[in-house]
Structure formats: structure tokens, C-alpha cells
């Protein structure tokens, strides 16, 4: 850890902040938004965890062997040592950190007009929680960056709608251990700020895909549109739930018409481009995507889950 060198590009004057569940300590994304002459300037920082992993070393070998963090009801097996993922490599408030910083120029409709990425040293100003941010926005007491996150996020949602995209706003799920040693799942619908924040991450993933295509590097895994059998299965499920989808509106518009606070509307599984859960689950199931874990020695690229269009893309390195 002592030998780790920070990038020479200094962006510590930027007022980055992180927004995560309150209990999170592995903070891997930070943002800053301000108005520009023709729209907005967005800076999105991704934790530079790969800089702590020497290619070919023991840590590199072990992280490749694990492949991902494994979660269990009463604990987890991390991909990287916690001294990195929750310490030196985490974008903790007040800590000098190495990060990949994406800079976007957006027009007044929040459409991307310019994009660049670089390694830089940053210092986050605050560790915020989704619930806390939503409360501030609802009360009208949020600061300029958070107000702009809502403004830009809503405009990006509208752009998603226009391009035919679909979002599955999965509920937050927490496994709670019971006094008798058993477990239960506590679920709650996502807050609006989670969607607005995810829109920034999705925008970054799309920009990364374009750079990868232009540079002919990396791997893009595409997901085809659902076939007729999958669509027919989905329609039957919507009819069984009393919320039929006749196909006259787009799949994305149908999802937006569902009330996210009703548990019966929560997807129970998300297999690629198919609907495989039994109707007896009383849940709608629909195609979505889940990104694979990136090798530890490569730059991370954010790819939000549960978003799709006519076809969707998952980024890998």
C-alpha cells in the first residue's frame, strides 16, 4: 500500500461526492455536476482498484481465481482484500484516491456532446446515502450537485424512453437473520434518486462501449431481443396477474406503467432474453442483463443492471 503512487493529474479541487446505501464502505463511484454554457458538465469517477493489483503477482492470481465477490446471508468473500476495496481503493470522503474520471459535456436535453476519460487524483467531499439524498431533494434543501443530478437524471430517463429503452427498477433487498437462526428477505422499492444516479452510470457505460468499438479493444456481449416464445410467455404472465400487456405500447412503457410499490410487480428473476419463472410465483419476469465481473488488472467500466432496449450491451475487459 505504501508503494502505491497517485496519478499526477490533480482533480482534488472538484467537489466530488458519493451516493450509496448507508452501510456501504466499498465506494467505487463518485460524481460532480455543474451547469455549462450550453447544458451541463458531468464528472464521473470510478475507483482505480486495478492500480493496487500488480499484473502477474500473487494478488492478481488470487483475484482471478475468485473472479467476483461472493455474498452469503451472513457474510461475503471479497474479490479484493478489504484493506483495498474498503480502504485505500475506496473513494472515501476526505481521502486522496486514484480514479478513472469520465468527463461529459451534455446539451440542454442531457444528450452527450463530448466525452473523455483519464486517470486522476481526486478527493470526495461527502459520503451520502440514497435515503438521505432523497429526503433532502424532497424537502428542497439539497445542494446544487444533487439538484442537478435530479435534473439531468430525469432528462436521461426521457432520452431512454425515446430510444425505446426499458428499466426494471428492482427493489432493494436485504437478507435479515432471525433470532431462531433463520433468514428473511426485507425488500423495498427503489427511490427515484437511485434511478437518476443509475442513469449517469448507464451513460458512462454507453460511452465506454463506443470507445471500445472505435478502438477495437475489449469484449462487447450483446443481448438479442426476446423471441416470440418469450414474449408470448410474458404476455400470459401479465394476463394472469390482471395487468395484461397487449403489445400496443412498448415494453418499456408497459414497465413504467406498473406501480413499483406493489410486490407483485417486482421481477422474480432476470434470465437473458427470456421469461422462465413459473406463473405461480405471482411475479412478472422479464429480460434484463447482469454484467460479468471484470478482471482485476483492467480499468473498470460501470454497467447498470436491469436495463435493456431492443438489444442491450454488457461491457467486459
C-alpha positions as CSV (number, residue, x, y, z in Angstrom):
1,X,0.0,0.0,0.0
2,X,2.9,2.3,0.8
3,X,4.3,1.9,-2.7
4,X,1.1,2.9,-4.4
5,X,1.5,6.1,-6.5
6,X,-1.3,8.5,-7.2
7,X,-1.8,9.9,-10.7
8,X,-0.1,13.2,-11.5
9,X,-3.3,14.7,-12.9
10,X,-4.8,16.6,-9.9
11,X,-8.6,17.0,-9.7
12,X,-8.8,17.4,-5.9
13,X,-10.4,20.9,-6.4
14,X,-13.5,19.2,-7.8
15,X,-16.3,18.7,-5.2
16,X,-17.0,15.0,-5.9
17,X,-19.5,13.2,-3.7
18,X,-20.6,9.5,-3.4
19,X,-24.1,8.2,-3.1
20,X,-24.6,4.7,-1.9
21,X,-26.6,2.6,0.6
22,X,-25.8,4.0,4.1
23,X,-23.9,0.9,5.2
24,X,-21.6,0.8,2.2
25,X,-17.8,1.2,2.6
26,X,-16.6,0.0,-0.8
27,X,-17.3,3.2,-2.6
28,X,-16.4,2.8,-6.2
29,X,-18.2,5.7,-7.9
30,X,-18.3,9.5,-7.3
31,X,-19.9,12.3,-9.2
32,X,-19.9,16.0,-9.8
33,X,-22.3,18.0,-12.0
34,X,-22.4,21.7,-12.8
35,X,-24.1,23.9,-15.4
36,X,-22.2,24.8,-18.6
37,X,-22.9,27.4,-21.2
38,X,-24.9,25.0,-23.4
39,X,-26.1,22.4,-20.9
40,X,-24.2,20.5,-18.2
41,X,-20.7,19.3,-17.3
42,X,-20.6,15.9,-15.6
43,X,-17.6,14.3,-14.0
44,X,-17.9,10.6,-13.0
45,X,-15.1,9.0,-11.1
46,X,-14.6,5.2,-11.0
47,X,-12.3,3.8,-8.2
48,X,-8.9,2.8,-9.6
49,X,-8.7,-0.6,-7.8
50,X,-6.6,-2.2,-10.6
51,X,-3.7,0.2,-9.7
52,X,-3.3,-1.8,-6.5
53,X,-3.0,-5.1,-8.3
54,X,0.4,-5.8,-9.9
55,X,-0.1,-7.9,-13.1
56,X,1.3,-11.4,-12.6
57,X,1.6,-11.0,-8.8
58,X,0.1,-13.1,-6.1
59,X,-2.9,-10.8,-5.6
60,X,-3.5,-10.8,-9.3
61,X,-3.6,-14.6,-9.3
62,X,-5.9,-14.8,-6.3
63,X,-8.4,-12.3,-7.6
64,X,-8.5,-14.0,-11.0
65,X,-9.1,-17.3,-9.2
66,X,-12.0,-15.8,-7.2
67,X,-13.5,-13.9,-10.2
68,X,-16.0,-12.0,-8.1
69,X,-17.2,-11.2,-4.6
70,X,-19.4,-14.0,-3.2
71,X,-22.3,-13.0,-1.0
72,X,-24.0,-15.2,1.6
73,X,-26.8,-14.4,4.1
74,X,-24.3,-13.9,7.0
75,X,-21.2,-12.6,5.2
76,X,-19.2,-12.4,2.0
77,X,-15.9,-13.5,0.4
78,X,-14.5,-10.4,-1.2
79,X,-12.8,-10.2,-4.6
80,X,-10.1,-7.9,-3.3
81,X,-8.7,-7.6,0.3
82,X,-10.9,-5.2,2.3
83,X,-7.9,-3.1,3.0
84,X,-8.1,-2.2,-0.7
85,X,-11.8,-2.4,-1.5
86,X,-13.0,-0.7,1.6
87,X,-9.9,1.3,2.4
88,X,-7.1,2.6,0.1
89,X,-9.1,1.8,-3.1
90,X,-12.4,3.2,-1.9
91,X,-13.5,6.7,-2.7
92,X,-13.9,7.6,0.9
93,X,-14.6,11.2,1.9
94,X,-11.5,13.2,2.6
95,X,-9.1,10.6,1.2
96,X,-6.8,11.1,-1.7
97,X,-7.7,8.5,-4.3
98,X,-6.7,7.3,-7.7
99,X,-9.7,7.2,-10.1
100,X,-10.7,6.9,-13.7
101,X,-12.5,10.2,-14.3
102,X,-15.0,10.4,-17.2
103,X,-15.9,14.0,-18.3
104,X,-19.1,14.6,-20.2
105,X,-20.4,17.6,-22.0
106,X,-24.2,17.5,-22.2
107,X,-26.5,19.7,-24.1
108,X,-29.7,21.2,-22.6
109,X,-31.6,17.9,-23.2
110,X,-28.8,16.0,-21.4
111,X,-27.6,14.3,-24.6
112,X,-23.9,13.7,-24.7
113,X,-22.0,16.2,-26.9
114,X,-18.4,15.3,-25.7
115,X,-16.7,12.7,-23.6
116,X,-13.2,12.0,-22.4
117,X,-11.6,9.7,-19.7
118,X,-8.4,10.0,-17.8
119,X,-6.7,8.8,-14.6
120,X,-6.5,11.4,-11.9
121,X,-6.2,12.0,-8.2
122,X,-9.5,13.1,-6.5
123,X,-10.8,13.7,-3.0
124,X,-14.5,13.1,-2.4
125,X,-16.2,15.7,-0.2
126,X,-19.0,13.7,1.3
127,X,-20.4,10.2,1.7
128,X,-24.1,10.4,1.1
129,X,-26.9,7.8,1.3
130,X,-29.8,7.3,-1.1
131,X,-32.3,7.8,1.6
132,X,-30.6,10.9,2.9
133,X,-30.3,12.5,-0.6
134,X,-33.9,11.7,-1.4
135,X,-35.0,13.3,1.8
136,X,-33.1,16.5,1.0
137,X,-34.4,16.7,-2.5
138,X,-38.0,16.1,-1.3
139,X,-37.5,18.8,1.4
140,X,-35.9,21.3,-1.1
141,X,-32.7,21.5,1.0
142,X,-30.4,19.6,-1.4
143,X,-27.2,21.3,-2.6
144,X,-26.6,22.3,-6.3
145,X,-24.9,19.0,-7.3
146,X,-27.8,16.9,-6.0
147,X,-30.4,19.2,-7.6
148,X,-28.6,18.9,-10.9
149,X,-28.4,15.1,-10.5
150,X,-32.2,15.1,-10.4
151,X,-32.5,17.5,-13.3
152,X,-30.1,15.5,-15.5
153,X,-31.4,12.2,-14.3
154,X,-34.9,13.0,-15.3
155,X,-33.8,14.2,-18.8
156,X,-31.7,11.0,-19.3
157,X,-34.8,8.9,-18.3
158,X,-36.7,10.7,-21.1
159,X,-33.9,10.0,-23.6
160,X,-34.1,6.4,-22.6
161,X,-37.8,6.4,-23.2
162,X,-37.3,7.9,-26.7
163,X,-34.7,5.3,-27.7
164,X,-37.0,2.5,-26.7
165,X,-35.1,1.5,-23.6
166,X,-36.6,-0.3,-20.6
167,X,-35.7,-0.1,-16.9
168,X,-36.6,-2.7,-14.3
169,X,-36.5,-0.9,-11.1
170,X,-35.7,-3.8,-8.8
171,X,-36.4,-3.4,-5.1
172,X,-33.6,-3.1,-2.6
173,X,-33.3,-6.5,-1.0
174,X,-31.6,-7.2,2.4
175,X,-31.2,-10.6,4.0
176,X,-32.0,-10.3,7.7
177,X,-31.0,-13.1,10.2
178,X,-33.8,-14.0,12.6
179,X,-33.4,-14.9,16.3
180,X,-34.1,-18.5,15.6
181,X,-31.2,-18.7,13.1
182,X,-33.4,-18.5,10.0
183,X,-33.4,-15.7,7.5
184,X,-35.9,-13.5,5.7
185,X,-35.7,-11.1,2.8
186,X,-36.6,-7.4,3.5
187,X,-37.4,-5.6,0.3
188,X,-38.3,-2.0,-0.5
189,X,-38.9,-0.3,-3.9
190,X,-36.0,1.9,-5.2
191,X,-36.0,5.6,-4.5
192,X,-36.2,7.9,-7.5
193,X,-32.6,9.2,-6.8
194,X,-31.3,5.6,-7.4
195,X,-32.7,5.7,-10.9
196,X,-31.2,9.2,-11.6
197,X,-27.8,8.0,-10.3
198,X,-28.0,4.9,-12.4
199,X,-28.7,7.0,-15.5
200,X,-25.3,8.6,-15.0
201,X,-23.6,5.2,-14.7
202,X,-25.5,3.9,-17.8
203,X,-24.4,7.0,-19.8
204,X,-20.8,6.2,-18.8
205,X,-21.1,2.5,-19.8
206,X,-22.5,3.5,-23.2
207,X,-19.6,6.0,-23.7
208,X,-17.2,3.2,-22.8
209,X,-18.8,0.9,-25.3
210,X,-18.4,3.5,-28.0
211,X,-14.7,4.0,-27.2
212,X,-14.1,0.2,-27.2
213,X,-15.8,-0.2,-30.6
214,X,-13.8,2.7,-32.0
215,X,-10.5,1.3,-30.6
216,X,-11.4,-2.3,-31.4
217,X,-10.5,-3.4,-27.9
218,X,-12.2,-5.4,-25.2
219,X,-15.3,-7.6,-25.5
220,X,-18.9,-6.4,-26.0
221,X,-21.5,-9.0,-25.2
222,X,-24.8,-8.2,-26.8
223,X,-28.2,-9.5,-25.9
224,X,-30.7,-10.1,-28.7
225,X,-34.3,-9.0,-28.5
226,X,-36.7,-11.6,-26.9
227,X,-38.1,-14.1,-29.3
228,X,-41.8,-14.7,-29.9
229,X,-41.9,-17.6,-27.4
230,X,-40.5,-15.4,-24.6
231,X,-42.9,-12.5,-25.5
232,X,-45.9,-14.9,-25.5
233,X,-44.8,-16.3,-22.1
234,X,-44.5,-12.8,-20.7
235,X,-48.0,-11.8,-22.1
236,X,-49.5,-14.8,-20.4
237,X,-47.9,-13.8,-17.1
238,X,-49.3,-10.3,-17.4
239,X,-52.7,-11.6,-18.0
240,X,-52.6,-14.0,-15.1
241,X,-51.7,-11.0,-12.8
242,X,-54.6,-9.0,-14.1
243,X,-52.3,-6.4,-15.8
244,X,-52.3,-7.5,-19.4
245,X,-49.7,-6.2,-21.9
246,X,-51.3,-6.3,-25.4
247,X,-48.1,-5.1,-27.2
248,X,-49.7,-1.8,-28.4
249,X,-47.4,0.1,-26.2
250,X,-43.7,-0.6,-26.0
251,X,-42.3,-3.0,-23.4
252,X,-40.5,0.0,-21.7
253,X,-43.7,2.0,-21.5
254,X,-45.5,-1.0,-20.0
255,X,-42.9,-1.4,-17.3
256,X,-43.2,2.3,-16.5
257,X,-47.0,1.9,-16.1
258,X,-46.5,-0.5,-13.2
259,X,-46.6,0.7,-9.6
260,X,-43.2,-0.2,-8.2
261,X,-44.5,-0.3,-4.6
262,X,-46.6,-3.4,-5.4
263,X,-44.6,-6.5,-4.6
264,X,-46.5,-8.4,-7.3
265,X,-44.8,-6.2,-9.9
266,X,-41.3,-7.0,-8.8
267,X,-39.3,-9.2,-11.2
268,X,-38.5,-12.5,-9.5
269,X,-35.7,-13.5,-11.9
270,X,-33.8,-11.9,-14.8
271,X,-32.7,-14.6,-17.3
272,X,-31.2,-13.2,-20.6
273,X,-33.9,-12.5,-23.2
274,X,-36.4,-15.0,-21.7
275,X,-39.1,-15.4,-19.1
276,X,-38.5,-18.6,-17.2
277,X,-40.2,-18.2,-13.8
278,X,-43.4,-20.2,-13.2
279,X,-46.6,-18.2,-13.1
280,X,-47.2,-19.4,-9.6
281,X,-44.6,-17.0,-8.4
282,X,-47.1,-14.2,-9.0
283,X,-44.3,-12.0,-10.2
284,X,-43.6,-10.5,-13.6
285,X,-40.4,-11.8,-15.1
286,X,-38.6,-10.1,-18.0
287,X,-35.4,-10.0,-19.9
288,X,-32.5,-7.9,-18.4
289,X,-28.8,-8.1,-18.1
290,X,-26.2,-8.7,-15.5
291,X,-22.6,-7.6,-16.2
292,X,-19.8,-10.1,-15.7
293,X,-17.0,-9.3,-13.2
294,X,-14.1,-7.5,-14.8
295,X,-10.6,-8.9,-14.5
296,X,-8.8,-7.0,-11.6
297,X,-6.0,-5.7,-13.8
298,X,-8.2,-3.9,-16.2
299,X,-10.0,-0.5,-15.9
300,X,-13.5,-0.9,-14.5
301,X,-16.5,0.1,-16.6
302,X,-19.8,0.7,-14.9
303,X,-22.7,-1.2,-16.4
304,X,-26.0,-0.8,-14.5
305,X,-28.1,-3.9,-14.2
306,X,-31.8,-4.3,-15.2
307,X,-31.8,-2.1,-18.3
308,X,-32.4,-3.2,-21.8
309,X,-33.7,-1.9,-25.2
310,X,-34.3,-3.8,-28.4
311,X,-30.9,-5.2,-27.7
312,X,-28.6,-4.5,-24.8
313,X,-24.9,-4.5,-24.3
314,X,-22.7,-5.7,-21.5
315,X,-19.2,-4.5,-21.3
316,X,-16.2,-6.7,-20.4
317,X,-12.4,-6.3,-20.5
